[in-house]
Structure formats: C-alpha cells, structure tokens
C-alpha cells in the first residue's frame, strides 16, 4: 500500500508512542489522507525498518530523532538514501 508521506520514529518500547509524529500528521491538512505513521522499537534492525518503510513507496519520509535513537536513526537514513 502506498503512502506519499511516511512519518516514523524508533521508540524505546511500544508503550512509548511518539506524540510528535501524531501532531505533525494531524496538521498536514489536505495531505493527511496520503500520510501514515510507522513506529519501530530500538530492538528492530535499521535494515528491517527500511524495508518496511520502502514497501509503502513513500515520496517523503519524516523521521523523529531523539537522543536515545540517534544512532539507529542515522543508520536508517543511510540505508534509505541508497
């Protein structure tokens, strides 16, 4: 399934949902319907994350980066740029 805009982050655990992504998506206006949120946990590998994100065939990927996920987020960006 295609989503033009995919917002994602790497949470410490599943119970730590990212409010920032939800605020961004809520304010996309007309683009809300072509957007989706995909969340991961720090236990998942960046390559697996990239595969799930790219399966949605996004035009734009927005990544929420925090101090606890910066290393994995950087790896994810490097994979997505290939």
PyMOL Python script that loads the backbone (N, CA, C, O; Angstrom):
from pymol import cmd

cmd.read_pdbstr("""\
ATOM      1  N   UNK A   1       0.842  -1.186   0.000  1.00  0.00           N
ATOM      2  CA  UNK A   1       0.000   0.000   0.000  1.00  0.00           C
ATOM      3  C   UNK A   1       0.881   1.242   0.000  1.00  0.00           C
ATOM      4  O   UNK A   1       1.816   1.342   0.794  1.00  0.00           O
ATOM      5  N   UNK A   2       0.589   2.178  -0.879  1.00  0.00           N
ATOM      6  CA  UNK A   2       1.391   3.386  -0.990  1.00  0.00           C
ATOM      7  C   UNK A   2       0.895   4.474  -0.047  1.00  0.00           C
ATOM      8  O   UNK A   2      -0.304   4.705   0.101  1.00  0.00           O
ATOM      9  N   UNK A   3       1.856   5.126   0.580  1.00  0.00           N
ATOM     10  CA  UNK A   3       1.600   6.336   1.359  1.00  0.00           C
ATOM     11  C   UNK A   3       2.616   7.355   0.884  1.00  0.00           C
ATOM     12  O   UNK A   3       3.820   7.110   0.962  1.00  0.00           O
ATOM     13  N   UNK A   4       2.149   8.495   0.393  1.00  0.00           N
ATOM     14  CA  UNK A   4       3.071   9.508  -0.110  1.00  0.00           C
ATOM     15  C   UNK A   4       3.994  10.029   0.978  1.00  0.00           C
ATOM     16  O   UNK A   4       5.167  10.303   0.724  1.00  0.00           O
ATOM     17  N   UNK A   5       3.470  10.167   2.187  1.00  0.00           N
ATOM     18  CA  UNK A   5       4.243  10.682   3.314  1.00  0.00           C
ATOM     19  C   UNK A   5       4.231   9.641   4.426  1.00  0.00           C
ATOM     20  O   UNK A   5       3.169   9.227   4.890  1.00  0.00           O
ATOM     21  N   UNK A   6       5.417   9.225   4.847  1.00  0.00           N
ATOM     22  CA  UNK A   6       5.537   8.278   5.954  1.00  0.00           C
ATOM     23  C   UNK A   6       6.313   8.963   7.070  1.00  0.00           C
ATOM     24  O   UNK A   6       7.448   9.400   6.877  1.00  0.00           O
ATOM     25  N   UNK A   7       5.694   9.049   8.226  1.00  0.00           N
ATOM     26  CA  UNK A   7       6.336   9.595   9.421  1.00  0.00           C
ATOM     27  C   UNK A   7       6.726   8.423  10.301  1.00  0.00           C
ATOM     28  O   UNK A   7       5.915   7.529  10.545  1.00  0.00           O
ATOM     29  N   UNK A   8       7.956   8.420  10.775  1.00  0.00           N
ATOM     30  CA  UNK A   8       8.438   7.278  11.534  1.00  0.00           C
ATOM     31  C   UNK A   8       9.359   7.707  12.663  1.00  0.00           C
ATOM     32  O   UNK A   8       9.904   8.811  12.655  1.00  0.00           O
ATOM     33  N   UNK A   9       9.521   6.832  13.621  1.00  0.00           N
ATOM     34  CA  UNK A   9      10.491   7.026  14.692  1.00  0.00           C
ATOM     35  C   UNK A   9      10.838   5.677  15.288  1.00  0.00           C
ATOM     36  O   UNK A   9      10.200   4.664  15.002  1.00  0.00           O
ATOM     37  N   UNK A  10      11.857   5.691  16.119  1.00  0.00           N
ATOM     38  CA  UNK A  10      12.294   4.480  16.810  1.00  0.00           C
ATOM     39  C   UNK A  10      12.085   4.723  18.297  1.00  0.00           C
ATOM     40  O   UNK A  10      12.819   5.483  18.928  1.00  0.00           O
ATOM     41  N   UNK A  11      11.082   4.068  18.836  1.00  0.00           N
ATOM     42  CA  UNK A  11      10.757   4.211  20.256  1.00  0.00           C
ATOM     43  C   UNK A  11      11.597   3.259  21.094  1.00  0.00           C
ATOM     44  O   UNK A  11      12.084   2.241  20.603  1.00  0.00           O
ATOM     45  N   UNK A  12      11.757   3.605  22.366  1.00  0.00           N
ATOM     46  CA  UNK A  12      12.467   2.709  23.278  1.00  0.00           C
ATOM     47  C   UNK A  12      11.660   1.425  23.486  1.00  0.00           C
ATOM     48  O   UNK A  12      12.226   0.335  23.575  1.00  0.00           O
ATOM     49  N   UNK A  13      10.323   1.564  23.563  1.00  0.00           N
ATOM     50  CA  UNK A  13       9.403   0.434  23.714  1.00  0.00           C
ATOM     51  C   UNK A  13       8.105   0.776  22.999  1.00  0.00           C
ATOM     52  O   UNK A  13       7.869   1.930  22.641  1.00  0.00           O
ATOM     53  N   UNK A  14       7.265  -0.234  22.794  1.00  0.00           N
ATOM     54  CA  UNK A  14       5.981   0.015  22.134  1.00  0.00           C
ATOM     55  C   UNK A  14       5.074   0.921  22.958  1.00  0.00           C
ATOM     56  O   UNK A  14       4.226   1.615  22.397  1.00  0.00           O
ATOM     57  N   UNK A  15       5.236   0.927  24.265  1.00  0.00           N
ATOM     58  CA  UNK A  15       4.365   1.763  25.094  1.00  0.00           C
ATOM     59  C   UNK A  15       4.751   3.235  25.035  1.00  0.00           C
ATOM     60  O   UNK A  15       4.032   4.093  25.548  1.00  0.00           O
ATOM     61  N   UNK A  16       5.885   3.523  24.411  1.00  0.00           N
ATOM     62  CA  UNK A  16       6.344   4.908  24.286  1.00  0.00           C
ATOM     63  C   UNK A  16       5.988   5.452  22.908  1.00  0.00           C
ATOM     64  O   UNK A  16       6.873   5.631  22.072  1.00  0.00           O
ATOM     65  N   UNK A  17       4.739   5.711  22.662  1.00  0.00           N
ATOM     66  CA  UNK A  17       4.301   6.232  21.368  1.00  0.00           C
ATOM     67  C   UNK A  17       4.758   7.678  21.201  1.00  0.00           C
ATOM     68  O   UNK A  17       4.777   8.449  22.160  1.00  0.00           O
ATOM     69  N   UNK A  18       5.121   8.032  19.984  1.00  0.00           N
ATOM     70  CA  UNK A  18       5.621   9.370  19.692  1.00  0.00           C
ATOM     71  C   UNK A  18       4.479  10.349  19.443  1.00  0.00           C
ATOM     72  O   UNK A  18       3.775  10.244  18.439  1.00  0.00           O
ATOM     73  N   UNK A  19       4.298  11.292  20.346  1.00  0.00           N
ATOM     74  CA  UNK A  19       3.261  12.312  20.157  1.00  0.00           C
ATOM     75  C   UNK A  19       3.636  13.288  19.053  1.00  0.00           C
ATOM     76  O   UNK A  19       2.764  13.812  18.360  1.00  0.00           O
ATOM     77  N   UNK A  20       4.934  13.534  18.887  1.00  0.00           N
ATOM     78  CA  UNK A  20       5.385  14.474  17.860  1.00  0.00           C
ATOM     79  C   UNK A  20       4.912  14.088  16.469  1.00  0.00           C
ATOM     80  O   UNK A  20       4.469  14.942  15.702  1.00  0.00           O
ATOM     81  N   UNK A  21       5.005  12.809  16.141  1.00  0.00           N
ATOM     82  CA  UNK A  21       4.548  12.351  14.826  1.00  0.00           C
ATOM     83  C   UNK A  21       3.047  12.551  14.668  1.00  0.00           C
ATOM     84  O   UNK A  21       2.570  12.917  13.594  1.00  0.00           O
ATOM     85  N   UNK A  22       2.321  12.313  15.726  1.00  0.00           N
ATOM     86  CA  UNK A  22       0.866  12.471  15.672  1.00  0.00           C
ATOM     87  C   UNK A  22       0.473  13.940  15.505  1.00  0.00           C
ATOM     88  O   UNK A  22      -0.484  14.250  14.796  1.00  0.00           O
ATOM     89  N   UNK A  23       1.206  14.839  16.152  1.00  0.00           N
ATOM     90  CA  UNK A  23       0.950  16.275  15.970  1.00  0.00           C
ATOM     91  C   UNK A  23       1.248  16.698  14.533  1.00  0.00           C
ATOM     92  O   UNK A  23       0.471  17.430  13.921  1.00  0.00           O
ATOM     93  N   UNK A  24       2.371  16.234  14.004  1.00  0.00           N
ATOM     94  CA  UNK A  24       2.713  16.570  12.617  1.00  0.00           C
ATOM     95  C   UNK A  24       1.643  16.079  11.653  1.00  0.00           C
ATOM     96  O   UNK A  24       1.188  16.824  10.785  1.00  0.00           O
ATOM     97  N   UNK A  25       1.249  14.833  11.808  1.00  0.00           N
ATOM     98  CA  UNK A  25       0.253  14.265  10.895  1.00  0.00           C
ATOM     99  C   UNK A  25      -1.087  14.979  11.029  1.00  0.00           C
ATOM    100  O   UNK A  25      -1.761  15.226  10.029  1.00  0.00           O
ATOM    101  N   UNK A  26      -1.474  15.309  12.247  1.00  0.00           N
ATOM    102  CA  UNK A  26      -2.753  15.996  12.472  1.00  0.00           C
ATOM    103  C   UNK A  26      -2.787  17.359  11.797  1.00  0.00           C
ATOM    104  O   UNK A  26      -3.864  17.876  11.497  1.00  0.00           O
ATOM    105  N   UNK A  27      -1.621  17.944  11.555  1.00  0.00           N
ATOM    106  CA  UNK A  27      -1.553  19.269  10.951  1.00  0.00           C
ATOM    107  C   UNK A  27      -1.157  19.252   9.479  1.00  0.00           C
ATOM    108  O   UNK A  27      -0.767  20.285   8.933  1.00  0.00           O
ATOM    109  N   UNK A  28      -1.249  18.112   8.842  1.00  0.00           N
ATOM    110  CA  UNK A  28      -0.927  18.017   7.421  1.00  0.00           C
ATOM    111  C   UNK A  28      -2.047  18.531   6.516  1.00  0.00           C
ATOM    112  O   UNK A  28      -1.861  18.658   5.306  1.00  0.00           O
ATOM    113  N   UNK A  29      -3.184  18.820   7.091  1.00  0.00           N
ATOM    114  CA  UNK A  29      -4.290  19.351   6.292  1.00  0.00           C
ATOM    115  C   UNK A  29      -4.727  18.381   5.216  1.00  0.00           C
ATOM    116  O   UNK A  29      -5.062  17.233   5.505  1.00  0.00           O
ATOM    117  N   UNK A  30      -4.725  18.846   3.961  1.00  0.00           N
ATOM    118  CA  UNK A  30      -5.181  18.027   2.831  1.00  0.00           C
ATOM    119  C   UNK A  30      -4.309  16.792   2.603  1.00  0.00           C
ATOM    120  O   UNK A  30      -4.739  15.847   1.943  1.00  0.00           O
ATOM    121  N   UNK A  31      -3.110  16.793   3.134  1.00  0.00           N
ATOM    122  CA  UNK A  31      -2.199  15.665   2.937  1.00  0.00           C
ATOM    123  C   UNK A  31      -2.378  14.552   3.971  1.00  0.00           C
ATOM    124  O   UNK A  31      -1.720  13.514   3.892  1.00  0.00           O
ATOM    125  N   UNK A  32      -3.263  14.770   4.931  1.00  0.00           N
ATOM    126  CA  UNK A  32      -3.476  13.776   5.988  1.00  0.00           C
ATOM    127  C   UNK A  32      -3.794  12.398   5.407  1.00  0.00           C
ATOM    128  O   UNK A  32      -3.254  11.392   5.865  1.00  0.00           O
ATOM    129  N   UNK A  33      -4.662  12.351   4.408  1.00  0.00           N
ATOM    130  CA  UNK A  33      -5.110  11.066   3.866  1.00  0.00           C
ATOM    131  C   UNK A  33      -4.035  10.315   3.085  1.00  0.00           C
ATOM    132  O   UNK A  33      -4.173   9.115   2.852  1.00  0.00           O
ATOM    133  N   UNK A  34      -2.974  10.998   2.680  1.00  0.00           N
ATOM    134  CA  UNK A  34      -1.897  10.321   1.948  1.00  0.00           C
ATOM    135  C   UNK A  34      -0.674  10.115   2.845  1.00  0.00           C
ATOM    136  O   UNK A  34       0.438   9.893   2.367  1.00  0.00           O
ATOM    137  N   UNK A  35      -0.910  10.194   4.147  1.00  0.00           N
ATOM    138  CA  UNK A  35       0.188  10.020   5.102  1.00  0.00           C
ATOM    139  C   UNK A  35      -0.109   8.861   6.044  1.00  0.00           C
ATOM    140  O   UNK A  35      -1.253   8.437   6.205  1.00  0.00           O
ATOM    141  N   UNK A  36       0.946   8.372   6.649  1.00  0.00           N
ATOM    142  CA  UNK A  36       0.806   7.302   7.628  1.00  0.00           C
ATOM    143  C   UNK A  36       1.943   7.399   8.642  1.00  0.00           C
ATOM    144  O   UNK A  36       2.963   8.040   8.392  1.00  0.00           O
ATOM    145  N   UNK A  37       1.751   6.760   9.772  1.00  0.00           N
ATOM    146  CA  UNK A  37       2.781   6.690  10.805  1.00  0.00           C
ATOM    147  C   UNK A  37       3.210   5.234  10.947  1.00  0.00           C
ATOM    148  O   UNK A  37       2.376   4.334  11.043  1.00  0.00           O
ATOM    149  N   UNK A  38       4.512   5.022  10.958  1.00  0.00           N
ATOM    150  CA  UNK A  38       5.080   3.694  11.178  1.00  0.00           C
ATOM    151  C   UNK A  38       6.087   3.835  12.313  1.00  0.00           C
ATOM    152  O   UNK A  38       7.057   4.585  12.205  1.00  0.00           O
ATOM    153  N   UNK A  39       5.849   3.110  13.399  1.00  0.00           N
ATOM    154  CA  UNK A  39       6.746   3.201  14.550  1.00  0.00           C
ATOM    155  C   UNK A  39       7.485   1.887  14.757  1.00  0.00           C
ATOM    156  O   UNK A  39       6.955   0.803  14.512  1.00  0.00           O
ATOM    157  N   UNK A  40       8.708   2.017  15.207  1.00  0.00           N
ATOM    158  CA  UNK A  40       9.558   0.867  15.484  1.00  0.00           C
ATOM    159  C   UNK A  40      10.040   0.944  16.927  1.00  0.00           C
ATOM    160  O   UNK A  40       9.859   1.957  17.604  1.00  0.00           O
ATOM    161  N   UNK A  41      10.653  -0.139  17.383  1.00  0.00           N
ATOM    162  CA  UNK A  41      11.314  -0.106  18.688  1.00  0.00           C
ATOM    163  C   UNK A  41      12.812  -0.251  18.464  1.00  0.00           C
ATOM    164  O   UNK A  41      13.258  -0.657  17.391  1.00  0.00           O
ATOM    165  N   UNK A  42      13.569   0.081  19.477  1.00  0.00           N
ATOM    166  CA  UNK A  42      15.027   0.028  19.372  1.00  0.00           C
ATOM    167  C   UNK A  42      15.550  -1.397  19.215  1.00  0.00           C
ATOM    168  O   UNK A  42      16.730  -1.590  18.925  1.00  0.00           O
ATOM    169  N   UNK A  43      14.700  -2.385  19.400  1.00  0.00           N
ATOM    170  CA  UNK A  43      15.115  -3.781  19.227  1.00  0.00           C
ATOM    171  C   UNK A  43      15.131  -4.206  17.760  1.00  0.00           C
ATOM    172  O   UNK A  43      15.686  -5.252  17.422  1.00  0.00           O
ATOM    173  N   UNK A  44      14.522  -3.398  16.885  1.00  0.00           N
ATOM    174  CA  UNK A  44      14.470  -3.738  15.466  1.00  0.00           C
ATOM    175  C   UNK A  44      15.710  -3.213  14.750  1.00  0.00           C
ATOM    176  O   UNK A  44      16.295  -2.211  15.160  1.00  0.00           O
ATOM    177  N   UNK A  45      16.097  -3.886  13.699  1.00  0.00           N
ATOM    178  CA  UNK A  45      17.286  -3.505  12.935  1.00  0.00           C
ATOM    179  C   UNK A  45      16.932  -2.462  11.882  1.00  0.00           C
ATOM    180  O   UNK A  45      15.858  -2.521  11.283  1.00  0.00           O
ATOM    181  N   UNK A  46      17.835  -1.504  11.655  1.00  0.00           N
ATOM    182  CA  UNK A  46      17.577  -0.459  10.662  1.00  0.00           C
ATOM    183  C   UNK A  46      17.254  -0.999   9.264  1.00  0.00           C
ATOM    184  O   UNK A  46      16.425  -0.420   8.563  1.00  0.00           O
ATOM    185  N   UNK A  47      17.890  -2.090   8.850  1.00  0.00           N
ATOM    186  CA  UNK A  47      17.602  -2.654   7.533  1.00  0.00           C
ATOM    187  C   UNK A  47      16.157  -3.136   7.450  1.00  0.00           C
ATOM    188  O   UNK A  47      15.492  -2.920   6.437  1.00  0.00           O
ATOM    189  N   UNK A  48      15.669  -3.779   8.492  1.00  0.00           N
ATOM    190  CA  UNK A  48      14.273  -4.235   8.517  1.00  0.00           C
ATOM    191  C   UNK A  48      13.320  -3.046   8.520  1.00  0.00           C
ATOM    192  O   UNK A  48      12.270  -3.080   7.879  1.00  0.00           O
ATOM    193  N   UNK A  49      13.691  -1.998   9.246  1.00  0.00           N
ATOM    194  CA  UNK A  49      12.870  -0.785   9.267  1.00  0.00           C
ATOM    195  C   UNK A  49      12.779  -0.197   7.866  1.00  0.00           C
ATOM    196  O   UNK A  49      11.697   0.155   7.397  1.00  0.00           O
ATOM    197  N   UNK A  50      13.922  -0.095   7.207  1.00  0.00           N
ATOM    198  CA  UNK A  50      13.957   0.477   5.857  1.00  0.00           C
ATOM    199  C   UNK A  50      13.094  -0.332   4.893  1.00  0.00           C
ATOM    200  O   UNK A  50      12.384   0.241   4.068  1.00  0.00           O
ATOM    201  N   UNK A  51      13.149  -1.641   4.992  1.00  0.00           N
ATOM    202  CA  UNK A  51      12.336  -2.487   4.115  1.00  0.00           C
ATOM    203  C   UNK A  51      10.850  -2.220   4.318  1.00  0.00           C
ATOM    204  O   UNK A  51      10.094  -2.120   3.352  1.00  0.00           O
ATOM    205  N   UNK A  52      10.432  -2.103   5.581  1.00  0.00           N
ATOM    206  CA  UNK A  52       9.013  -1.827   5.854  1.00  0.00           C
ATOM    207  C   UNK A  52       8.604  -0.452   5.345  1.00  0.00           C
ATOM    208  O   UNK A  52       7.509  -0.286   4.807  1.00  0.00           O
ATOM    209  N   UNK A  53       9.480   0.532   5.514  1.00  0.00           N
ATOM    210  CA  UNK A  53       9.163   1.885   5.054  1.00  0.00           C
ATOM    211  C   UNK A  53       9.101   1.944   3.532  1.00  0.00           C
ATOM    212  O   UNK A  53       8.163   2.514   2.974  1.00  0.00           O
ATOM    213  N   UNK A  54      10.081   1.367   2.862  1.00  0.00           N
ATOM    214  CA  UNK A  54      10.128   1.417   1.400  1.00  0.00           C
ATOM    215  C   UNK A  54       8.997   0.624   0.759  1.00  0.00           C
ATOM    216  O   UNK A  54       8.617   0.906  -0.377  1.00  0.00           O
ATOM    217  N   UNK A  55       8.453  -0.358   1.462  1.00  0.00           N
ATOM    218  CA  UNK A  55       7.313  -1.117   0.946  1.00  0.00           C
ATOM    219  C   UNK A  55       6.095  -0.217   0.748  1.00  0.00           C
ATOM    220  O   UNK A  55       5.208  -0.540  -0.042  1.00  0.00           O
ATOM    221  N   UNK A  56       6.049   0.899   1.454  1.00  0.00           N
ATOM    222  CA  UNK A  56       4.941   1.847   1.325  1.00  0.00           C
ATOM    223  C   UNK A  56       5.149   2.818   0.166  1.00  0.00           C
ATOM    224  O   UNK A  56       4.270   3.630  -0.125  1.00  0.00           O
ATOM    225  N   UNK A  57       6.296   2.742  -0.494  1.00  0.00           N
ATOM    226  CA  UNK A  57       6.635   3.574  -1.653  1.00  0.00           C
ATOM    227  C   UNK A  57       6.440   5.066  -1.378  1.00  0.00           C
ATOM    228  O   UNK A  57       5.728   5.746  -2.117  1.00  0.00           O
ATOM    229  N   UNK A  58       7.068   5.571  -0.324  1.00  0.00           N
ATOM    230  CA  UNK A  58       6.861   6.975   0.036  1.00  0.00           C
ATOM    231  C   UNK A  58       7.600   7.941  -0.885  1.00  0.00           C
ATOM    232  O   UNK A  58       8.626   7.603  -1.475  1.00  0.00           O
ATOM    233  N   UNK A  59       7.061   9.135  -0.990  1.00  0.00           N
ATOM    234  CA  UNK A  59       7.748  10.242  -1.645  1.00  0.00           C
ATOM    235  C   UNK A  59       8.575  10.987  -0.595  1.00  0.00           C
ATOM    236  O   UNK A  59       9.686  11.442  -0.866  1.00  0.00           O
ATOM    237  N   UNK A  60       8.010  11.098   0.601  1.00  0.00           N
ATOM    238  CA  UNK A  60       8.657  11.789   1.720  1.00  0.00           C
ATOM    239  C   UNK A  60       8.665  10.863   2.933  1.00  0.00           C
ATOM    240  O   UNK A  60       7.657  10.232   3.252  1.00  0.00           O
ATOM    241  N   UNK A  61       9.819  10.790   3.608  1.00  0.00           N
ATOM    242  CA  UNK A  61       9.924  10.070   4.876  1.00  0.00           C
ATOM    243  C   UNK A  61      10.388  11.073   5.928  1.00  0.00           C
ATOM    244  O   UNK A  61      11.451  11.679   5.793  1.00  0.00           O
ATOM    245  N   UNK A  62       9.586  11.242   6.972  1.00  0.00           N
ATOM    246  CA  UNK A  62       9.960  12.095   8.095  1.00  0.00           C
ATOM    247  C   UNK A  62      10.327  11.217   9.273  1.00  0.00           C
ATOM    248  O   UNK A  62       9.571  10.320   9.647  1.00  0.00           O
ATOM    249  N   UNK A  63      11.492  11.476   9.861  1.00  0.00           N
ATOM    250  CA  UNK A  63      11.985  10.628  10.944  1.00  0.00           C
ATOM    251  C   UNK A  63      12.131  11.444  12.219  1.00  0.00           C
ATOM    252  O   UNK A  63      12.838  12.452  12.252  1.00  0.00           O
ATOM    253  N   UNK A  64      11.448  10.991  13.270  1.00  0.00           N
ATOM    254  CA  UNK A  64      11.588  11.615  14.583  1.00  0.00           C
ATOM    255  C   UNK A  64      12.865  11.113  15.239  1.00  0.00           C
ATOM    256  O   UNK A  64      13.029   9.911  15.454  1.00  0.00           O
ATOM    257  N   UNK A  65      13.774  12.037  15.558  1.00  0.00           N
ATOM    258  CA  UNK A  65      15.063  11.657  16.130  1.00  0.00           C
ATOM    259  C   UNK A  65      15.161  12.198  17.553  1.00  0.00           C
ATOM    260  O   UNK A  65      14.886  13.368  17.819  1.00  0.00           O
ATOM    261  N   UNK A  66      15.556  11.321  18.441  1.00  0.00           N
ATOM    262  CA  UNK A  66      15.718  11.665  19.851  1.00  0.00           C
ATOM    263  C   UNK A  66      17.086  11.183  20.301  1.00  0.00           C
ATOM    264  O   UNK A  66      17.747  10.435  19.581  1.00  0.00           O
ATOM    265  N   UNK A  67      17.513  11.598  21.473  1.00  0.00           N
ATOM    266  CA  UNK A  67      18.844  11.235  21.959  1.00  0.00           C
ATOM    267  C   UNK A  67      19.031   9.722  22.047  1.00  0.00           C
ATOM    268  O   UNK A  67      20.132   9.226  21.810  1.00  0.00           O
ATOM    269  N   UNK A  68      17.980   8.986  22.382  1.00  0.00           N
ATOM    270  CA  UNK A  68      18.121   7.534  22.556  1.00  0.00           C
ATOM    271  C   UNK A  68      18.057   6.762  21.240  1.00  0.00           C
ATOM    272  O   UNK A  68      18.335   5.563  21.225  1.00  0.00           O
ATOM    273  N   UNK A  69      17.701   7.413  20.145  1.00  0.00           N
ATOM    274  CA  UNK A  69      17.608   6.672  18.883  1.00  0.00           C
ATOM    275  C   UNK A  69      18.486   7.244  17.777  1.00  0.00           C
ATOM    276  O   UNK A  69      18.358   6.844  16.620  1.00  0.00           O
ATOM    277  N   UNK A  70      19.366   8.163  18.113  1.00  0.00           N
ATOM    278  CA  UNK A  70      20.126   8.850  17.065  1.00  0.00           C
ATOM    279  C   UNK A  70      21.012   7.907  16.255  1.00  0.00           C
ATOM    280  O   UNK A  70      21.132   8.073  15.041  1.00  0.00           O
ATOM    281  N   UNK A  71      21.629   6.928  16.897  1.00  0.00           N
ATOM    282  CA  UNK A  71      22.493   6.007  16.154  1.00  0.00           C
ATOM    283  C   UNK A  71      21.692   5.166  15.164  1.00  0.00           C
ATOM    284  O   UNK A  71      22.070   5.044  13.999  1.00  0.00           O
ATOM    285  N   UNK A  72      20.587   4.590  15.629  1.00  0.00           N
ATOM    286  CA  UNK A  72      19.750   3.783  14.733  1.00  0.00           C
ATOM    287  C   UNK A  72      19.099   4.651  13.662  1.00  0.00           C
ATOM    288  O   UNK A  72      18.985   4.228  12.512  1.00  0.00           O
ATOM    289  N   UNK A  73      18.675   5.847  14.020  1.00  0.00           N
ATOM    290  CA  UNK A  73      18.050   6.743  13.041  1.00  0.00           C
ATOM    291  C   UNK A  73      19.054   7.129  11.956  1.00  0.00           C
ATOM    292  O   UNK A  73      18.696   7.204  10.780  1.00  0.00           O
ATOM    293  N   UNK A  74      20.294   7.371  12.338  1.00  0.00           N
ATOM    294  CA  UNK A  74      21.337   7.702  11.361  1.00  0.00           C
ATOM    295  C   UNK A  74      21.587   6.526  10.425  1.00  0.00           C
ATOM    296  O   UNK A  74      21.731   6.715   9.217  1.00  0.00           O
ATOM    297  N   UNK A  75      21.640   5.323  10.967  1.00  0.00           N
ATOM    298  CA  UNK A  75      21.806   4.130  10.132  1.00  0.00           C
ATOM    299  C   UNK A  75      20.630   3.971   9.177  1.00  0.00           C
ATOM    300  O   UNK A  75      20.810   3.635   8.006  1.00  0.00           O
ATOM    301  N   UNK A  76      19.423   4.215   9.686  1.00  0.00           N
ATOM    302  CA  UNK A  76      18.224   4.112   8.857  1.00  0.00           C
ATOM    303  C   UNK A  76      18.286   5.099   7.696  1.00  0.00           C
ATOM    304  O   UNK A  76      17.979   4.735   6.561  1.00  0.00           O
ATOM    305  N   UNK A  77      18.673   6.325   7.963  1.00  0.00           N
ATOM    306  CA  UNK A  77      18.779   7.338   6.906  1.00  0.00           C
ATOM    307  C   UNK A  77      19.801   6.907   5.855  1.00  0.00           C
ATOM    308  O   UNK A  77      19.557   7.052   4.657  1.00  0.00           O
ATOM    309  N   UNK A  78      20.929   6.387   6.289  1.00  0.00           N
ATOM    310  CA  UNK A  78      21.953   5.937   5.340  1.00  0.00           C
ATOM    311  C   UNK A  78      21.420   4.838   4.429  1.00  0.00           C
ATOM    312  O   UNK A  78      21.707   4.830   3.232  1.00  0.00           O
ATOM    313  N   UNK A  79      20.658   3.923   4.981  1.00  0.00           N
ATOM    314  CA  UNK A  79      20.080   2.837   4.177  1.00  0.00           C
ATOM    315  C   UNK A  79      19.044   3.392   3.207  1.00  0.00           C
ATOM    316  O   UNK A  79      19.023   3.004   2.039  1.00  0.00           O
ATOM    317  N   UNK A  80      18.191   4.290   3.673  1.00  0.00           N
ATOM    318  CA  UNK A  80      17.143   4.848   2.814  1.00  0.00           C
ATOM    319  C   UNK A  80      17.721   5.669   1.663  1.00  0.00           C
ATOM    320  O   UNK A  80      17.115   5.733   0.593  1.00  0.00           O
ATOM    321  N   UNK A  81      18.863   6.288   1.860  1.00  0.00           N
ATOM    322  CA  UNK A  81      19.471   7.123   0.822  1.00  0.00           C
ATOM    323  C   UNK A  81      20.084   6.312  -0.309  1.00  0.00           C
ATOM    324  O   UNK A  81      20.357   6.862  -1.376  1.00  0.00           O
ATOM    325  N   UNK A  82      20.306   5.019  -0.103  1.00  0.00           N
ATOM    326  CA  UNK A  82      20.926   4.178  -1.147  1.00  0.00           C
ATOM    327  C   UNK A  82      20.048   4.018  -2.345  1.00  0.00           C
ATOM    328  O   UNK A  82      20.427   3.342  -3.302  1.00  0.00           O
TER     329      UNK A  82
END
""", "prot")
cmd.dss("prot")
cmd.show_as("cartoon", "prot")
cmd.util.cbc("prot")
cmd.orient("prot")
